[in-house]
Amino acid sequence: MNPNWCAYKKIIQSMVKPALGCTEPIAAAYASAVGAELLSSPATEIKIYVSDNLYKNAMGVFVPGTGKMGLAIAAGAGALAGKAAKGLEVLADISQDAVTKAQALIDTNKIQVQRKNVDDFIYCLVEMTDGKDKVEVELSGGHTQIIRKTVNGKDIFKQTSSCEGATDQVCEGIDISFKQIYDYATQVPFDEIKFILAACPINYDLAIEGLSNTYGLAIGKTMQHYIKEGLLSDDFINNLVMYTASASDARMGGATLPAMSNYGSGNQGITATLPVFFTARHFKSSEEQLARALIISHLGAIYIKSYYPPLSAFCGNTATGAAAAAAMVYLAGGDFQQSSYAVQNVLSDCTGMICDGAKATCAMKVRTATQAAINAFFMALQYHEAHHLGIVADDIETSIRNLGRLVTQGMQSTDHTIIDIMSA
């Protein structure tokens, strides 16, 4: 077997995992749960210091099981009832009593949130006390990557933020390209990648939840209404978009169901999964074909996003939609060239979509990226490709690097401006 394939599998398993709630507030909940384990009694005071980007992505999103938004409730719930062993599902077992107690701490100014000027895009420092002991937990480089634990001023655990598993270094030192990803996905033994199929029922359940109840702006549910009314047709395209958007509605609206995330984002995990799942259903693909397509989509998205910071002013659903489009081409019987065309087409379509924090309108951006993926997929099947236009180059690898350069170098000031606007 190709020696790179073990590394590819490891990337997927580290970057595609269930997450309950938006991963930025969940990072604070996780760090708080880790800190609570170091105290002998419940925390009575908590201070949270976070990077600008983590702050931005937590301001307007509901924390599952709380009915409330923001870092303060996430940290409080994590400290009082979180289970650190569950990782990104740290809040799966919280009770209303814990939420009430956390809110009481917030109301008495015992939970405070501050921005901290740090280099890391994903960063959270939690300081907490139970009145007897004081602990600190520092998280950096990944949503569950703890780099330091301190009890009463003494370090009991310490590592660098650049250790293995850091989100922004996931592909570093690995021989990888989109062609190699495609070859891996289409040639690796099925048993090696069957695990990726677990993404489908997890994200599909979120979609059903979003269509069954009203969350956020109800993007998917609104489409469902007009399909029933006959204003929209009940077809492959509209159903694919409706289910994908409704899953994001539920996720951003605080549904107590996990999403299978991609590169630290539940919304991007949804975009990498559901369009591919519904395309496989339409073409009556086998489980093996679906698994191979999901590898193209999920690993392809991770690879594209590895060229820019994990949190930025760029909405990552564009990159994920590009990878999903390539996977959809594969399911329709297209070849690698056509899959590359699909990526190029999406990157030329909605690359300008900004990230102004995690919130209900993320479902609109999921819908936009999904629609772009469908259009790109159809164009690619007819051998139509956007190339040598704007940031899109003649070849897929240069385009991916151009995107990384745009986000890393070109959008820094945009990111700062967005955060300043949101914080005003």
N, C-alpha and C positions, 0 to 999 in steps of 0.2 A: 504494500500500500504506500502511496505517496507520503514521504516524511512530513510534508507540510499539513497534511490532513488532520493529524492529531492536534496541531496548534489551532486549526480552524474550528474544530469541534470544541476545544477549550474556550475559545473566544465566545462562541455562541452560548455555551453553558454559563459563562460568567456574565454575559450581557443581555440574555433573554431569560427573564425570570418573573414570577408573579409579584405584583406590587399592589397593595391596597391603598388607594388614594394617590394624589399627586405626589411624586417622589421628593419634591423640595420640602414641603412641610413634614413629610414622613421622615426625612433625614433628621430634622429636629426632634421628632418624636422618638426616633431610634436612639439618637445620642442621649436623650433624656432618660429613656428606659435603661440604657447601659449605666448611666450615672446613678439611677435609683437603686440598682443592684449593689452599689458600693456603700449605701447608707443602711443603717440598722432600723430606721423608722421612716415613714413617709416624708417627702420633701415639704418644707414649709416656705421656701423661697427659691426662685429660679431666675437666672439671668441667661439670656441667649444672645450671642453675638454671631452674625452671619455675613457672608459675602453679599455684595450688591445683587448679584444674579440670583442667588438663592432667595434673597429678600423679595426681589421682583416676582419670582415665580410662586411665591407663597401668599401674596397679598390678597388675591381675589378668588381663591379656590377653597371649596368646602373640604373640611377634614372628615373622612368617613366616620360615621357613628356619633358625630357630635352635633351636626346641624349648624355648625359655626365655621367661620373662615379664619385663616391666618396661623402664624407661627406660635402665638402665645397658647392657643388652645391645643395645638398639636403637641407642644412641649409639655404642657400640663397633663394632658391625657396620657402621653407616653411615660411621664414620670410616675403617675399614680396608678396606672393600670396596664402599661405597655409590656409586651413580652419580647425582649431583645432577641431571644433565640429564633424568633420568626422573621427576622430581617425586615424586608420591605412590607411585610404583613404584620408589623409590630402592633398595630391597633386592632387586630382582628377580634380580640376578646374584651374590648373595653365595655364598661357598663354605664348606664345613665347616672348612677351614683358617682362614678369617677369623673364624668363630665361636669356634674354639678359642683363637685369639690374643686376641680380645675378652674371652673368659672369663678368660684368664690376667691381663689387666689388671684385671678386676674382683676376682679373687682376691687380688691384691697391693695392693688399695685404690688403684689408679691411675685408676679411674673412679668419680667421686662424684656423687651426685644430691642436690640440695637444693631445698626449696620457697622461692619468692621472693614477697614481698608486693608485687604489682603490680596495676594497675587492669585490664589486659587479661586477658580470659578465656583466650585462646590466646597463650601467651608461652613462649619458650624462649631462654635465653642459654647458648651453649656456649663454654667457654674450653678451648683445647687447645695442647699444645706437643709438638714432636718432639725437645726437648732443646736446640735451637738457636734456634728462633723461637717466638713465642707469638702465637696468633691468637684473635680473638673473633668470633662470629657471633651476631647477635641477630635473633630471629624474633618477629613480633607481628602480631595481627589476622587471620591466616590461616595454615593449616597449612604453606604453602610461601612465605609472605610475609616475605622477609628485609628488615630495615630498616637493618641496619648490619653492616659488615665492618671489622675492625681487624687490622692486622699490626704487631706490636711497638709497640703503643700509638698507632699512626697510623691514622686512619679512611681507608679507601680507597673506601668506599661508605656512603651515608647517605640515608635518606628517612624520612618520618613514618609511623607505624603507621596513620594514617587515609587513606592513599593509596588510589587506585582499586584495587579487588580485595579490600579488607578484608571479611571474611565478615559482620561485623555491620553493614555499610553497603551491602549488595548492592542493596537496593531504594531507597536514599535518593535523593530528587530525581527519581524516576521516577513517572509517572502510571500507577498500577496498582491493580487490585482483582481479586477473584475472578471477577467477571463479565467484566472485560476479558481475564483469562487464558483464560476459557472461550471467549470470542469469538475470541481469537487462535488457540487450539488448533483450533477447529472451522472457521475461515475462511481461515487463512493457506495459501498454496500448499503442497502436499505436499512439493515439492522443498526448501522452506525448513526443514522439520523432519524429514526422513528420517534425519538423523544420530542422532536419539534412539533409533532402533531398535537401535543397537549395545549399548544397556543390556541387552537381553534375553539374547543368547547369553552375555555375560560373567557375569551373575548366575545364569543357568540352569546354567552349568558349575559354579559354586560349589555349587548345590543338588545336582547329581549327585555331586559330590565328598563332600558331607555325608552322602549316602545310601549311598555306596560304602565309606566308611571311618568310623571312630568318632572324633568330635571332641567335646570338652567334655561336655555332659550328653546329647548325642545325642537331642535333642528330635524332630527329623524322623525319625531312624532308629527311634526307639521307636514312633512312629506307623506307620511302614512295617511294623514287626513285627506290630503288632496289626491292621493291615489284612489282612496275609497270614493271620493267625490267625482272622480273621472277627469279632473283637470290635469293630472299627471297619469301617464300610462303605467300599467302594472307590468313592467318588463325587467329584463336583466340589469340594465344600467341603473334605473331608479331604485330598484331593490338593493343593489350593491351599495349605492351611495347612502340610502336610507339606513341600512343596518350599521354601516361603518360610522356614520354621524351619530346615530342613537347610542352607540357604545360610548362615544366620547361625551355625549350629553350626560349619561349616567355617571361616568367616571368623574367628570368635573363638577357634577352636582352633588357629590357626597354619597353615592351608592355604596353599600357595604359589601361589595363584591370586588375581587381583585381583577386586575388586567394583566395579561402577559406582556411585560414591558420590553422595550428594545432600547439599549444604550441609555438606560436610566429614565426612559419616558414611557408612560402607559399609553398616551395618545399615539406615539409613534409605533408602539407595539401593536396597537389596534390597526393602524394604517398598513403596517407590514403584514398583517394577518388576514383581516376580513375580506379585502378585495381579492386576495389570492384564493381564499376559501370559497367565495361565491363564484369565482371564475372556474374553479375546479368542479364545483357542483354543476355549473352550466354545461361544461364540456364532458361531464360524466367521467372525470378523471379517477384513476385508482388512488388508493391511499399512498402508494409509493410515489406516484406522480405529484400528488399534493405535497408530500414531505419534501421532495426535491425542489419544488417551486418555493416552498416556505424557506428553505435554506438560501436560495437565490435572494429572496426578499429580505430576510432578517440579516443574514451575513453581509449581503450587498449594502444594506442601509448602514450597518455598523462601519463597514469599510469607508463608504463615502463620508460619513460623519467623523471619522478618525482624523480627517485633515483640518478640522477646526475645533474650537473649544466646546466642551460638553454643554455649556450654557452661554448664550450669546444673544445678539439682536436678531438672529436669523431663525426663522421657524423651521425646525428640522423635519417637519412633515413633507417639505419639498424633496429632500434627499430620500426620505423613506418612500414617498410616492414614486420616485424614480426607480428604486429597486423593486417595488411592488409591480410596476409596469413591466419590467424585464421578466419577472416571474409569470405574469399573466401571458406574455408572449410565448413563453415556454409551454404553458398549459394548452395554448391554442395550436401548438405544433410548429411554432417558429423556431429559428435557429439562433445561434449566439449573435450573429450580425444584427438580426432584427431586435433581439433583446437590447443590444447596445444602442440601436436607434431609439428604442423606447426611453432609455435613460436620458439620452441627449434631448429628446423632445420635452420631457418633464422639466429638465434643468433650464430649458429655454422658455418655459411657460411661467412658472410661479416662483422663481428664485427670489423675487423681490418681496416676498411675504415676510413681514417682521414678527418677532416675538416680543410682545409687550406684556408678558406675564401669563401665568396659568390662570384660567378663568373659564366662564361659560362659553365665551366666543371661540375658544380653542376648537369646539365642535364645528364651527364654521370653517376653520382653517383645515381641519381634517377632511371636511366635505370638499373643499377646494382642491386639496392635494389629491384626493381620490378621483375627482372628476378629471383632473389633469392626467392622472395615471391612465384612466380609461381612454381619453383622447389620444395620448401618446401610444398606447397599446394598439389602438385601431390604425393609427398612422404607420406604425412600425410594421404591422402585418402587410401593409401595402407598399413596403420598402420606401416610405417617406421619412426623411430624417432632417432635423435642424442641425446644421454643422457650419462651422466657421462663421458664426453669427454672434456678435457680442462676446460674452464670456464663454460661449460654447465653441469648442475647438473642432478640429477635423477628426479627433479621436477621443474616445470616452475617458481615457486615463488623464489626458491633458485637461479635459473639461472638469473632471473631479478635482484636480489640483487647482484649477482656476477658481472653482467654487470655494475651496479651502482658503485660498489667498484672499478672496473677496471678503469672506467672513472674518478671518483672523486679522487682516490688516485694514480692510476698508470699512468695517462696520463697528469698530471700537467706539468712535465718537457717537455713532447712532445709539449704541447700547447705553452710553452714559447719559445721553439726552433723554432716552426713554425712561430710564430710572429716575432722573431728576424730575421729569414731568409727573411720573406716578407718585413720587414722594412729596410733591408740593402740597 
